[in-house]
Amino acid sequence: MSSEDLFGKLLDADAAVEWREKMRSADRCVVFTNGCFDVVHAGHVEYLAWARARGDALIVGLNGDESVRRIKGSPRPIVAFPQRARVLLALRSVDVVVGFDERTPEAILDRIRPDVHVKSAQYREEELPERTVVLKHGGRIALAPHVSGASTTGTIGRILLAYRLHC
Protein backbone atom coordinates (compact mmCIF):
# COMPACT_ATOMS: atom_id res chain seq x y z
CA MET A 1 0.00 0.00 0.00
CA SER A 2 1.26 3.46 -0.84
CA SER A 3 0.65 6.55 1.26
CA GLU A 4 -1.55 7.86 -1.57
CA ASP A 5 -3.98 4.99 -0.92
CA LEU A 6 -4.73 6.55 2.46
CA PHE A 7 -6.18 9.74 0.95
CA GLY A 8 -9.68 10.34 -0.34
CA LYS A 9 -10.20 11.48 -3.92
CA LEU A 10 -10.14 15.02 -5.31
CA LEU A 11 -12.66 14.98 -8.16
CA ASP A 12 -14.03 17.52 -10.59
CA ALA A 13 -17.81 17.90 -10.74
CA ASP A 14 -18.31 15.37 -13.57
CA ALA A 15 -16.22 12.72 -11.82
CA ALA A 16 -17.99 13.43 -8.50
CA VAL A 17 -21.37 12.86 -10.18
CA GLU A 18 -20.07 9.59 -11.66
CA TRP A 19 -18.74 8.52 -8.24
CA ARG A 20 -22.09 9.41 -6.66
CA GLU A 21 -23.91 7.29 -9.25
CA LYS A 22 -21.69 4.29 -8.42
CA MET A 23 -22.57 4.76 -4.76
CA ARG A 24 -26.27 5.02 -5.62
CA SER A 25 -26.17 1.82 -7.69
CA ALA A 26 -24.51 0.06 -4.73
CA ASP A 27 -27.37 1.33 -2.52
CA ARG A 28 -24.99 3.49 -0.45
CA CYS A 29 -26.14 6.62 1.38
CA VAL A 30 -24.08 9.62 0.26
CA VAL A 31 -23.70 12.64 2.52
CA PHE A 32 -22.60 16.07 1.27
CA THR A 33 -21.39 19.07 3.16
CA ASN A 34 -19.53 22.16 2.08
CA GLY A 35 -17.41 25.00 3.32
CA CYS A 36 -14.22 27.02 3.02
CA PHE A 37 -12.21 24.95 5.53
CA ASP A 38 -9.49 27.58 5.36
CA VAL A 39 -7.52 26.84 8.53
CA VAL A 40 -8.74 23.40 9.59
CA HIS A 41 -9.29 23.06 13.35
CA ALA A 42 -10.85 20.58 15.77
CA GLY A 43 -14.33 22.00 15.20
CA HIS A 44 -14.05 21.18 11.50
CA VAL A 45 -12.82 17.67 12.25
CA GLU A 46 -15.71 17.01 14.65
CA TYR A 47 -18.20 18.44 12.14
CA LEU A 48 -16.89 16.29 9.27
CA ALA A 49 -16.91 13.13 11.41
CA TRP A 50 -20.50 13.89 12.46
CA ALA A 51 -21.46 14.44 8.80
CA ARG A 52 -19.83 11.18 7.70
CA ALA A 53 -21.69 9.27 10.42
CA ARG A 54 -24.98 10.25 8.73
CA GLY A 55 -24.31 7.85 5.83
CA ASP A 56 -21.92 5.52 4.02
CA ALA A 57 -19.71 8.09 2.28
CA LEU A 58 -18.97 11.82 2.51
CA ILE A 59 -18.41 14.32 -0.29
CA VAL A 60 -17.09 17.71 0.78
CA GLY A 61 -17.82 20.64 -1.50
CA LEU A 62 -14.83 22.95 -1.06
CA ASN A 63 -15.11 26.62 -1.97
CA GLY A 64 -12.49 27.71 -4.49
CA ASP A 65 -10.08 30.50 -3.56
CA GLU A 66 -12.03 33.28 -5.30
CA SER A 67 -15.24 32.07 -3.69
CA VAL A 68 -13.57 32.20 -0.25
CA ARG A 69 -12.44 35.79 -0.96
CA ARG A 70 -16.02 36.78 -1.82
CA ILE A 71 -17.33 35.20 1.39
CA LYS A 72 -14.56 35.94 3.91
CA GLY A 73 -12.85 39.03 2.50
CA SER A 74 -9.63 39.92 0.75
CA PRO A 75 -6.91 38.37 2.94
CA ARG A 76 -8.56 34.97 2.76
CA PRO A 77 -8.06 32.21 2.07
CA ILE A 78 -4.96 31.80 4.22
CA VAL A 79 -4.42 28.35 2.69
CA ALA A 80 -4.82 27.86 -1.08
CA PHE A 81 -7.34 25.39 -2.50
CA PRO A 82 -4.90 22.54 -3.32
CA GLN A 83 -3.56 22.48 0.23
CA ARG A 84 -7.02 22.83 1.81
CA ALA A 85 -8.25 19.93 -0.31
CA ARG A 86 -5.23 17.80 0.59
CA VAL A 87 -5.75 18.30 4.33
CA LEU A 88 -9.44 17.36 4.04
CA LEU A 89 -8.61 14.29 1.94
CA ALA A 90 -6.27 13.06 4.67
CA LEU A 91 -9.18 12.86 7.12
CA ARG A 92 -10.65 9.41 7.56
CA SER A 93 -14.18 10.84 7.42
CA VAL A 94 -13.76 12.40 3.95
CA ASP A 95 -14.13 10.21 0.86
CA VAL A 96 -14.28 12.84 -1.88
CA VAL A 97 -13.58 16.56 -2.22
CA VAL A 98 -15.09 18.51 -5.10
CA GLY A 99 -14.34 22.18 -5.66
CA PHE A 100 -16.92 24.81 -6.57
CA ASP A 101 -16.60 28.52 -7.28
CA GLU A 102 -20.02 29.86 -6.31
CA ARG A 103 -20.76 31.44 -2.91
CA THR A 104 -23.32 28.76 -2.09
CA PRO A 105 -23.49 25.11 -3.20
CA GLU A 106 -26.84 24.91 -5.01
CA ALA A 107 -25.34 24.22 -8.46
CA ILE A 108 -23.07 21.39 -7.30
CA LEU A 109 -25.84 19.95 -5.10
CA ASP A 110 -28.17 19.96 -8.10
CA ARG A 111 -25.66 17.80 -9.95
CA ILE A 112 -24.56 15.46 -7.14
CA ARG A 113 -28.01 14.98 -5.52
CA PRO A 114 -26.86 13.62 -2.15
CA ASP A 115 -29.10 11.64 0.15
CA VAL A 116 -28.17 13.90 3.07
CA HIS A 117 -26.88 17.47 3.12
CA VAL A 118 -25.22 18.50 6.39
CA LYS A 119 -24.91 22.05 7.66
CA SER A 120 -24.01 23.47 11.06
CA ALA A 121 -26.80 23.92 13.59
CA GLN A 122 -25.74 27.58 13.59
CA TYR A 123 -28.13 27.77 10.63
CA ARG A 124 -31.85 27.15 10.49
CA GLU A 125 -32.95 24.74 7.78
CA GLU A 126 -35.57 27.09 6.35
CA GLU A 127 -32.88 29.79 5.89
CA LEU A 128 -30.54 27.62 3.81
CA PRO A 129 -30.42 28.75 0.17
CA GLU A 130 -29.67 25.16 -0.90
CA ARG A 131 -32.66 23.67 0.91
CA THR A 132 -34.93 23.71 -2.15
CA VAL A 133 -32.39 21.87 -4.31
CA VAL A 134 -31.75 19.16 -1.70
CA LEU A 135 -35.45 18.51 -1.11
CA LYS A 136 -36.23 18.60 -4.85
CA HIS A 137 -34.03 15.53 -5.33
CA GLY A 138 -35.49 13.67 -2.36
CA GLY A 139 -32.60 14.42 -0.02
CA ARG A 140 -32.82 15.54 3.55
CA ILE A 141 -30.96 18.13 5.60
CA ALA A 142 -29.21 17.31 8.87
CA LEU A 143 -27.95 20.03 11.21
CA ALA A 144 -24.68 19.17 12.94
CA PRO A 145 -24.05 20.32 16.50
CA HIS A 146 -21.85 23.40 16.61
CA VAL A 147 -18.52 23.04 18.42
CA SER A 148 -18.22 26.21 20.47
CA GLY A 149 -14.86 27.89 20.87
CA ALA A 150 -13.49 26.50 17.59
CA SER A 151 -13.37 28.89 14.66
CA THR A 152 -10.99 29.82 11.89
CA THR A 153 -11.37 33.52 12.70
CA GLY A 154 -10.49 32.82 16.35
CA THR A 155 -7.48 30.71 15.35
CA ILE A 156 -6.20 33.42 13.00
CA GLY A 157 -6.70 36.02 15.76
CA ARG A 158 -4.67 33.95 18.25
CA ILE A 159 -1.88 33.50 15.68
CA LEU A 160 -1.75 37.22 14.97
CA LEU A 161 -1.71 38.04 18.70
CA ALA A 162 1.07 35.51 19.34
CA TYR A 163 3.19 37.03 16.56
CA ARG A 164 2.61 40.55 17.88
CA LEU A 165 3.64 39.50 21.38
CA HIS A 166 6.64 37.38 20.41
CA CYS A 167 8.08 38.93 17.27
N, C-alpha and C positions, 0 to 999 in steps of 0.2 A: 504494500500500500504506500502510495506517495502522500506527502503532506497536502497536496492539492485535493486529494480524495476526501479530506476532512472539511472542505469548504462547501457551502451551498453554491448555487449557480446564479451568475449575473446574466440575465436574459433581456433581449429587447422585447418590445410589446408583442410582436408576432410570435416569437418563440415562447413567451410567457402564456399566450393564449393556447398555443399547441400543447404546452406542458399541462395547463389547466384541463384541457380536453382529455389528455391521457389519464389524469387523476379522476375526472368525471367518469370515464369509461371503466375505471377500476373501482367505481363506487366509493371514492375517497372524498371526505369533506375538506374543502379548501377554504382557508381563512385568509383574509386580506387585511392589512393595515397599512398606514402610510405616515410619512412624516419627513422632517428635515434630518433628524438624527445627526446634528452637526458635531457636537462634542458628546460622544456616547457616555452615559453615566449609569449608575445602578438603577435609577428610575426607569430608564429605557430598557434595561435588561429584564427587569421585573415585568414591565409592560409587555415586551415581546414574548416572554415565557408564558404569561397569562393568555395572550392572544393565541399562541400555538396550541395551548391546552384546550382551545375551543373546537379543534378539529384534527385532521390527520396530517395536514401540511400547511405551511405559512408562506405567503407571498408578501413581501414588503415593497410597497410603492415608495420610492425614494425621490424626493424633490431634487431636480437638477440644480446646479449652482445659481443660474439666473433666477429660477423660481425662488430659491432660498433668499436671494437678495431682495426680491419683490416683497416677500413676506416679513423678513427679519431686519431688513435695512442694509445699507451699503457695506459695512465691514464684514458681513457674513456672506457666505459661510466661512468659518475658521478653517475647516477641513474640506478639501475639494472632493467632488463626487466620487472619483475612483477610490480614494482612501476611505470615505464614509461607507461606500458599498462593501469594500473588502472587510472592514471591521464587522459590519452586520453579517456578512456571509460566514464569518468565523464563529458566530454564535450557533450553538446547537439547535436553538429554537427556530432558526431562519433557514428555509429551504431554497427560496428564490428571492432575488432582488430585481426589481424592474424600475428603471428610471422614468420620470415624467417631468414635463416642463411647465405644466399649468400650475396655478396657485392651489387649486383643489383637484381631487382625483376623479371627478365624474367621468371624464373621457376614458381613462384606463379601466375604471370599474365597469363601464359599459361594455368594454371588450372582454375583460377577464371573467366577469359574472361570478364572483365568489359565492360560496354558500353562506359565509359569515363575514361581515365587515366589522372590525373592531376599532373603536375610538375610545379616548379617555373619558372617564365619567365627569371630567371637567366640563364636558359638553352635554347638552340635552339632545336627545335623538331628533326631536322635531325641528331643531335648529340646524342640523347638519345639511349642507347643500347637496351632499351625495346620497341622502336618504332615498329620494325618489328613484334614482338609478338602481340602487341595491334592491329595493322592494319590487321594482318593475321586473327584475329577473328572478324573483322568488327567493332572494337572499334575506337574511335577517341581520340586524345590527346588535352588537353586544358592547356594552360600556364597561371598560376595564377600570378597576379601582385606581385612583390617583395615588402615587407615592409622594407624600408631602416631603418637602425639604430637598428634593432632587430636581434640579433644573439646569439646563445649559446656561441660561443667563446668570444664575447664581454661581455656577462653576467658573464661568469667565470672569465674573466680578471678583471672586476669591483669588484667581490667578493674577489679575491686574493689581489687586491690593498687595499680594505677596511680592510682586515685582517692585512695586513702589516702596515697600518697606525694606526690601533686602537688596535692592540694586542701586 
